[in-house]
Amino acid sequence: MPLLSSNTFALLRASHGSWRDVARHWRYRLDRALRRTGPKATSPDIVAARAAFERASAHGEFSTTWFDASIPVWVPALAPHARATHPARVLEIGSWEGRSTLFFLSYLPGSHVTAVDSFAGGDEHAAGYEVSATERRFDANVAPFTGRVTKRKGLSGAQLAALVAEGGERFDVVYVDGSHFADDTLLDALLGWRLLMAGGTMIFDDYLWRFERYGLARNPSAAVHLFLKLVAADHAVLHAGYQVLVRKTRSLTHYTG
C-alpha cells in the first residue's frame, strides 16, 4: 500500500509547474505517514531482510549508508520477486559503492544485478565525497558475489541504449538512481521501462531530493511527474514518498522498422 493517498499522487501527476507546492504537500503527508507506519519496520520479513543484508555487507567498505532507510519500503514491494520461481534480474542505474547492490543480492535469491554507473559522481559530489574511491569500493564490496554482478561502466544513457539495441536481456526490477538532472532521470526511466518486464518493479530514488543549483524544475521529481504521465495506462503505484515505486502492468510493442 502506498504511503500517500491516491489523491495526492493524482495531484502529482496532474501538476504542470508548481513543483514546490506539491513537494511541500508531499513532505507534510510523508511525515505523517512515517509516524503512522514506522512500527512496520519491525515486521518479521523486514527484520529478516535487514539481517541478511547486514551479513552481506558486514565486510564491506562504505563512506555512506544512505540506502539503509529504503529497506522497509523495498521488502514488501520486492517480495513477489523474492518468491518467484526464477531468480530476479535487476538493472541498477547508479550503484555508488554497492550498498543497494548487496541488498538485491541478499534479499532476492539467486538474483543477478546489472550495475550501470560512471563512478564519477555528479555536481552534488563536488565537495565532501571521496568519489575517486567509489569504483574501488564497489568492486571490493560485491566481490563475494562474483558471477551474480555485471558491471557496465559508463554514462547510463549510452549503456541503457546499448542494452535496448542488443535486444536480449529483460529485467524484473529496475532501480533509477543515477544522475539527478531531470532530463537524465527521464531518459533513464524511459530506457529502463523498455527493459522492464510486465509485472516488473521500477524504483525511483530521490523523488523529494533537492539541489537548488539545478533549479526546481531540473530535479528528479520533474522527470518522475512526466514519466508517469507517459505510462499512465501501464503502471500501478506501490509506494510514494521519498522514493516512488511502481509496478509495470503491461508491455507495449514498439515499432522498430
N, C-alpha and C positions, 0 to 999 in steps of 0.2 A: 504494500500500500504506500502511495507517495506521501512524503511528509507534509506537503502542502496541497491545498484543495484543488480540484479540477477547475474551479472558477478562477483561482489565482493563475493557474497555468494557462487558461484561456486568455486571461489578460496579457500574460507574457507574449503569447503567440500573436495576439491582435495588435500589440503595441507597434507603432510606426516611428517612434522617435524619443519618447520620454523614458529613456533607459534609467536615469537617476531615480525617477519616481517609482518605477517598477522594482528596481533593486532595493530601494528603501522599504517598500512594502514587503518584499520577499525576506529581507533581513528580519523585519519585525515578526513575520509569520514563522520564519525558521527558528528564531529564538524561542518563541512559544512552543513550537513543535518539539524542539530538542528537550525543553524542560519536561514536556509531557511524555516523550518516548524514550528518554535517556536510560531508564532501567532496563529496557530491552537489550541493551548492550551486554547484559549479563546472562542472556539466554544460553542454554547448553550448546547449541550449534555455534554461536559466536565465540563462546569461551573455548570450545574445541578448536575452531579455526584459528583463533589467535595463538593458542598454544602450539599448533603445528607450524604456524608462521614464525613464531619465536624460535623454535628449534631450527628451522631452515635458515634463519638469518643470524643465529647466535654467533657465528664465527665471521660474520661479515664486517666490513669497514664502511661506516656511513657518517657523513657530515650532517645529515638532517634526518628527521623521522616524520616528515610531512605526511607521508602516506598513511600512517597508522590509524588516523581518525576515520579513514574510509572503511575500515573492516566491518563495523556494524551495519553499514549500508550495503556493502558488496555481498556479504554472506547470503542474505535472503534472495537477492537478485540473481546471484550466480548459482544458487542451489540446484536449479534444473540441469545446469551443465555439469555440476559435480555428480549428479545422479544418472547422467546419460550413459547409454551403453557403449558409446565411443569416446575416446579421450578428446577433450576440448582442444580446439585450435584457437590460439589467441594472437591477435595482432595488437601490439603495444606501440603506440605512436608517442614517443617520449618516454625513455626508460630511466634516465638520470643515473643513479648508482645501482639500480636494480632492485630496489626495495619492493616496489609493486610487482616486479617480475617474479620475485621469490614468493609473493603471496599467491599469484596464479599457480605457480608450480607446486606449492604445498597444499593448496585448497582443492585444485581440480586434478583428480587422479590421472596420472599418465599424460597430462596435458603437454602441449608443445607451444612455446611462445616465440613468435617472430618479433624481435625487438628492433624498432626503427628509431635512430637518434643520430644527430650530427655530433653529439658530445662536445659541442662548442658553447652551449648555454645561449642566453638571449640578452637583450638590453638590460633586463632586470637583474642580471647576474654580473653587471659591470664591476660591482664592488662588493666585498664581503663573502665571496664564494671562491673556493679553490677549483675553478672549472677545469683547469689543466689536468687535475687528477681524476676527473669524473669517469672517463673511459677505463682507466686502470682499475678503479674500484669496481665498476660494473663487471669487468671481465673476471676479477677475483671473486666477487660475491656470487656469481652464477656458475662458477667453475664446477662445484659439486654436482651440477645438473647437466653436465656435458651430454650432448645428444638430444636434449629437450629444449635447447635455445638456439635460434638462428639470429645472429646479429647482422643487421643491414645498416651500415654506417653511411650517412648522407642526409641531405635535406629530405624531409618527409614527402614533399610534393613529387620529387623525382622518384623516390623509392616506391611510393604507392602507385604512381602511374606505371612503373615497370611491372609491379605485381598484377595490375589490371591487364596490361598488354600481354603478359605471359599467359593469362587466361587459365591458370591451373588452380592453385590453392584458394580455397574459400575458408572463412573463419566463423567460429561460433561466438566469439567475443572480440570487440574492437574497442580499445581504450584510447581516447583522444586527449592527449596531454602534451602536445608538442609546443610549437610557437604560440605565444599568447596574442599575437596580432589577429584581429578578426578575420582578415582575408585568408591567412594561413590556416586558421582553425576551420573556416568554412571549406577550404579545399581538402583538408584532411578528412573532414566529415563526409564530404561528397564521395571522395575516392574510397574511404573506408566503408561507406554504405554499399558501394558496388561490390566490395569484397566480403560483405557480411551475409551469411546465410539467412534465409527466412527462419524465424524463430530465434535468431541470434540476439545478443545484447550489445548495445553501444553505450559506452560510459563517457560522458563529458566531464572532465575535471575543471575546476576553477571558474564555474559559471559566475560566482559572485566576486571573483578576483578583480582588483582594480589597479591600474598603473596609470597615474594621471598624465605622465608624459605622452602616452599613446593618444589621449583624448577618449572620452567615454564611449563614443561610437566605434572605437577600434579595439575595444576589449573583447574577450571571448563571448560575453553574453550576446553581443550583436550578431555574432555568427550563429549561435545556438538558436536565437529567435528566427533568423531567416531560414536556416536549415530545416527546422521543424515545420515551418510553413510549406517548404518544398515537398516534404514527405508526409504531409498531414494525413493522408489516407492510408499510410503504410506503417504506422507505428502506434505503440501503446506506451504510455508513461508508467514507469515503475517507481521512480523516485524523483523528487525535485527539491533541491536545497542548494548547498554549496556545489554539489555535483548534480548533474541531470543524467538519469539512466532511462533508456527506452528499449523496448523490445521491437524488433523488426517483424511485422506481421505478414508481409508478403514481399516477393521479389518481382520486379518488372523486367521484361526482356528488352534490353536496349538495342536500338538499331546500330549495326556495325558495318553496314555496306559502304 
